[in-house]
Amino acid sequence: MSFPTSTFRAIGLALALTGASAAFTNVALARDSKAMMLPVDGTPLVANTASGKQVFSIEVADDGTERERGLMFRKDMPDDRGMLFVFEASRPVGFWMKNTPMPLDMVFIRADGTIASIQQAEPFSEAVVSTPAPIRFVLELKAGTAARRGLKEGDRLSHPVIDAVSR
């Protein structure tokens, strides 16, 4: 099912849903099927898990255009790579996978840097993946990475972008 961009803007305002990996895109994005490649941040993201520290190289999507574009059209990325979506304030967020060919783990992160939930997102799906909890960050990883690396709800993630908010 397809909805006009204005419908998604209204939903976004009403439900505080924001643009993300193929989330609520406009027609221009649908026509441009080139994947966005952000620079890898110089500082890795560290997840403190029960099994030890897990380190990820990340791309940081911290503005509306980057969050809206996300991992759309990406067919692959390294196993230790992720994309961290940074929101201006904590709020419920939702993502869909239209135009995203990779299955993903979506790690929803509170302002204090702890994992609120981990959910799976299917390629090309228009089903919204969300959490009702207020979220400040979302980390997208290749599907299965969160389980393989032992990430669980309540684990603390650390990166200068997260740490600046969680202090």
Contacts in CASP RR format, 6 or more apart in sequence:
PFRMAT RR
TARGET T0000
AUTHOR 0000-0000-0000
METHOD contacts of the structure
MODEL  1
MSFPTSTFRAIGLALALTGASAAFTNVALARDSKAMMLPVDGTPLVANTA
SGKQVFSIEVADDGTERERGLMFRKDMPDDRGMLFVFEASRPVGFWMKNT
PMPLDMVFIRADGTIASIQQAEPFSEAVVSTPAPIRFVLELKAGTAARRG
LKEGDRLSHPVIDAVSR
1 126 0 8 1.000
5 24 0 8 1.000
5 25 0 8 1.000
5 26 0 8 1.000
5 27 0 8 1.000
8 17 0 8 1.000
8 24 0 8 1.000
9 24 0 8 1.000
11 17 0 8 1.000
11 24 0 8 1.000
12 18 0 8 1.000
12 24 0 8 1.000
15 92 0 8 1.000
16 91 0 8 1.000
16 92 0 8 1.000
16 93 0 8 1.000
17 23 0 8 1.000
17 24 0 8 1.000
17 92 0 8 1.000
17 93 0 8 1.000
17 94 0 8 1.000
17 128 0 8 1.000
17 130 0 8 1.000
18 64 0 8 1.000
18 67 0 8 1.000
18 87 0 8 1.000
18 91 0 8 1.000
18 93 0 8 1.000
18 94 0 8 1.000
19 64 0 8 1.000
19 67 0 8 1.000
19 68 0 8 1.000
19 94 0 8 1.000
19 95 0 8 1.000
20 61 0 8 1.000
20 67 0 8 1.000
20 68 0 8 1.000
20 70 0 8 1.000
20 85 0 8 1.000
20 93 0 8 1.000
20 94 0 8 1.000
20 95 0 8 1.000
20 96 0 8 1.000
20 138 0 8 1.000
21 70 0 8 1.000
21 71 0 8 1.000
21 72 0 8 1.000
21 83 0 8 1.000
21 95 0 8 1.000
21 96 0 8 1.000
21 97 0 8 1.000
21 100 0 8 1.000
21 104 0 8 1.000
21 121 0 8 1.000
21 140 0 8 1.000
22 70 0 8 1.000
22 71 0 8 1.000
22 72 0 8 1.000
22 95 0 8 1.000
22 96 0 8 1.000
22 97 0 8 1.000
22 98 0 8 1.000
22 99 0 8 1.000
22 100 0 8 1.000
23 67 0 8 1.000
23 68 0 8 1.000
23 94 0 8 1.000
23 95 0 8 1.000
23 96 0 8 1.000
23 98 0 8 1.000
24 68 0 8 1.000
24 96 0 8 1.000
25 68 0 8 1.000
25 72 0 8 1.000
25 98 0 8 1.000
25 99 0 8 1.000
29 68 0 8 1.000
29 69 0 8 1.000
29 72 0 8 1.000
29 99 0 8 1.000
30 99 0 8 1.000
33 73 0 8 1.000
33 99 0 8 1.000
34 73 0 8 1.000
35 71 0 8 1.000
35 72 0 8 1.000
35 73 0 8 1.000
35 74 0 8 1.000
35 75 0 8 1.000
36 66 0 8 1.000
36 69 0 8 1.000
36 70 0 8 1.000
36 72 0 8 1.000
36 73 0 8 1.000
37 59 0 8 1.000
38 59 0 8 1.000
38 60 0 8 1.000
38 61 0 8 1.000
38 66 0 8 1.000
38 83 0 8 1.000
39 59 0 8 1.000
40 57 0 8 1.000
40 58 0 8 1.000
40 59 0 8 1.000
40 81 0 8 1.000
41 57 0 8 1.000
41 58 0 8 1.000
41 59 0 8 1.000
41 60 0 8 1.000
41 84 0 8 1.000
41 159 0 8 1.000
43 159 0 8 1.000
43 160 0 8 1.000
44 55 0 8 1.000
44 56 0 8 1.000
44 57 0 8 1.000
44 58 0 8 1.000
44 159 0 8 1.000
45 55 0 8 1.000
45 56 0 8 1.000
45 57 0 8 1.000
45 58 0 8 1.000
45 82 0 8 1.000
45 84 0 8 1.000
45 139 0 8 1.000
45 157 0 8 1.000
45 158 0 8 1.000
45 159 0 8 1.000
45 162 0 8 1.000
46 53 0 8 1.000
46 54 0 8 1.000
46 55 0 8 1.000
46 56 0 8 1.000
46 157 0 8 1.000
46 158 0 8 1.000
46 159 0 8 1.000
47 53 0 8 1.000
47 54 0 8 1.000
47 55 0 8 1.000
47 56 0 8 1.000
47 149 0 8 1.000
47 151 0 8 1.000
47 155 0 8 1.000
47 156 0 8 1.000
47 157 0 8 1.000
47 158 0 8 1.000
48 155 0 8 1.000
48 156 0 8 1.000
48 157 0 8 1.000
48 158 0 8 1.000
49 149 0 8 1.000
49 150 0 8 1.000
49 151 0 8 1.000
49 152 0 8 1.000
49 155 0 8 1.000
50 150 0 8 1.000
50 152 0 8 1.000
50 155 0 8 1.000
51 149 0 8 1.000
51 150 0 8 1.000
54 149 0 8 1.000
54 150 0 8 1.000
54 151 0 8 1.000
55 80 0 8 1.000
56 80 0 8 1.000
56 81 0 8 1.000
56 82 0 8 1.000
56 139 0 8 1.000
56 141 0 8 1.000
57 78 0 8 1.000
57 80 0 8 1.000
57 81 0 8 1.000
57 82 0 8 1.000
58 81 0 8 1.000
58 82 0 8 1.000
58 83 0 8 1.000
58 84 0 8 1.000
58 139 0 8 1.000
58 159 0 8 1.000
59 81 0 8 1.000
59 82 0 8 1.000
59 83 0 8 1.000
59 84 0 8 1.000
60 66 0 8 1.000
60 83 0 8 1.000
60 84 0 8 1.000
60 86 0 8 1.000
60 161 0 8 1.000
61 67 0 8 1.000
61 69 0 8 1.000
61 70 0 8 1.000
61 83 0 8 1.000
61 84 0 8 1.000
61 85 0 8 1.000
61 86 0 8 1.000
62 85 0 8 1.000
62 86 0 8 1.000
62 161 0 8 1.000
67 85 0 8 1.000
67 86 0 8 1.000
67 87 0 8 1.000
70 83 0 8 1.000
70 85 0 8 1.000
70 140 0 8 1.000
71 77 0 8 1.000
71 83 0 8 1.000
71 100 0 8 1.000
71 102 0 8 1.000
71 104 0 8 1.000
71 140 0 8 1.000
72 99 0 8 1.000
72 100 0 8 1.000
73 99 0 8 1.000
73 100 0 8 1.000
73 101 0 8 1.000
74 100 0 8 1.000
74 101 0 8 1.000
74 102 0 8 1.000
75 101 0 8 1.000
75 102 0 8 1.000
76 102 0 8 1.000
77 102 0 8 1.000
77 142 0 8 1.000
79 142 0 8 1.000
79 145 0 8 1.000
81 141 0 8 1.000
81 142 0 8 1.000
82 139 0 8 1.000
82 140 0 8 1.000
82 141 0 8 1.000
82 142 0 8 1.000
83 139 0 8 1.000
83 140 0 8 1.000
84 137 0 8 1.000
84 138 0 8 1.000
84 139 0 8 1.000
84 159 0 8 1.000
84 161 0 8 1.000
84 162 0 8 1.000
85 93 0 8 1.000
85 137 0 8 1.000
85 138 0 8 1.000
85 139 0 8 1.000
85 140 0 8 1.000
86 136 0 8 1.000
86 137 0 8 1.000
86 161 0 8 1.000
87 93 0 8 1.000
87 135 0 8 1.000
87 136 0 8 1.000
87 137 0 8 1.000
89 136 0 8 1.000
90 110 0 8 1.000
90 111 0 8 1.000
90 134 0 8 1.000
90 135 0 8 1.000
90 136 0 8 1.000
91 134 0 8 1.000
91 135 0 8 1.000
92 130 0 8 1.000
92 131 0 8 1.000
92 132 0 8 1.000
92 133 0 8 1.000
92 134 0 8 1.000
92 135 0 8 1.000
93 108 0 8 1.000
93 130 0 8 1.000
93 131 0 8 1.000
93 135 0 8 1.000
93 138 0 8 1.000
94 128 0 8 1.000
94 129 0 8 1.000
94 130 0 8 1.000
94 131 0 8 1.000
95 106 0 8 1.000
95 121 0 8 1.000
95 128 0 8 1.000
95 129 0 8 1.000
95 130 0 8 1.000
95 138 0 8 1.000
96 121 0 8 1.000
96 125 0 8 1.000
96 126 0 8 1.000
96 127 0 8 1.000
96 128 0 8 1.000
96 129 0 8 1.000
97 104 0 8 1.000
97 121 0 8 1.000
97 122 0 8 1.000
97 123 0 8 1.000
97 124 0 8 1.000
97 125 0 8 1.000
97 126 0 8 1.000
97 127 0 8 1.000
97 129 0 8 1.000
98 124 0 8 1.000
98 125 0 8 1.000
98 126 0 8 1.000
99 124 0 8 1.000
100 121 0 8 1.000
100 123 0 8 1.000
100 124 0 8 1.000
101 123 0 8 1.000
101 124 0 8 1.000
102 123 0 8 1.000
102 142 0 8 1.000
102 143 0 8 1.000
103 120 0 8 1.000
103 121 0 8 1.000
103 122 0 8 1.000
103 123 0 8 1.000
103 142 0 8 1.000
103 143 0 8 1.000
104 120 0 8 1.000
104 121 0 8 1.000
104 140 0 8 1.000
104 141 0 8 1.000
104 142 0 8 1.000
104 143 0 8 1.000
105 118 0 8 1.000
105 119 0 8 1.000
105 120 0 8 1.000
105 121 0 8 1.000
105 140 0 8 1.000
105 141 0 8 1.000
105 142 0 8 1.000
105 143 0 8 1.000
105 144 0 8 1.000
105 145 0 8 1.000
105 146 0 8 1.000
105 147 0 8 1.000
106 118 0 8 1.000
106 119 0 8 1.000
106 120 0 8 1.000
106 121 0 8 1.000
106 129 0 8 1.000
106 138 0 8 1.000
106 139 0 8 1.000
106 140 0 8 1.000
107 115 0 8 1.000
107 118 0 8 1.000
107 138 0 8 1.000
107 139 0 8 1.000
107 140 0 8 1.000
107 141 0 8 1.000
107 146 0 8 1.000
107 151 0 8 1.000
107 157 0 8 1.000
108 115 0 8 1.000
108 116 0 8 1.000
108 117 0 8 1.000
108 118 0 8 1.000
108 119 0 8 1.000
108 131 0 8 1.000
108 133 0 8 1.000
108 135 0 8 1.000
108 138 0 8 1.000
109 115 0 8 1.000
109 116 0 8 1.000
109 135 0 8 1.000
109 136 0 8 1.000
109 137 0 8 1.000
109 138 0 8 1.000
109 139 0 8 1.000
109 157 0 8 1.000
109 162 0 8 1.000
110 116 0 8 1.000
110 133 0 8 1.000
110 134 0 8 1.000
110 135 0 8 1.000
110 136 0 8 1.000
111 134 0 8 1.000
111 136 0 8 1.000
111 165 0 8 1.000
111 166 0 8 1.000
112 156 0 8 1.000
112 166 0 8 1.000
113 136 0 8 1.000
113 137 0 8 1.000
113 156 0 8 1.000
113 157 0 8 1.000
113 158 0 8 1.000
113 162 0 8 1.000
113 165 0 8 1.000
113 166 0 8 1.000
114 154 0 8 1.000
114 155 0 8 1.000
114 156 0 8 1.000
114 157 0 8 1.000
115 151 0 8 1.000
115 152 0 8 1.000
115 153 0 8 1.000
115 154 0 8 1.000
115 155 0 8 1.000
115 156 0 8 1.000
115 157 0 8 1.000
116 131 0 8 1.000
116 133 0 8 1.000
116 135 0 8 1.000
116 153 0 8 1.000
116 154 0 8 1.000
117 131 0 8 1.000
117 133 0 8 1.000
117 153 0 8 1.000
118 146 0 8 1.000
118 151 0 8 1.000
118 152 0 8 1.000
118 153 0 8 1.000
119 129 0 8 1.000
119 131 0 8 1.000
120 129 0 8 1.000
120 143 0 8 1.000
120 144 0 8 1.000
121 129 0 8 1.000
121 143 0 8 1.000
136 162 0 8 1.000
136 165 0 8 1.000
137 157 0 8 1.000
137 161 0 8 1.000
137 162 0 8 1.000
139 157 0 8 1.000
END
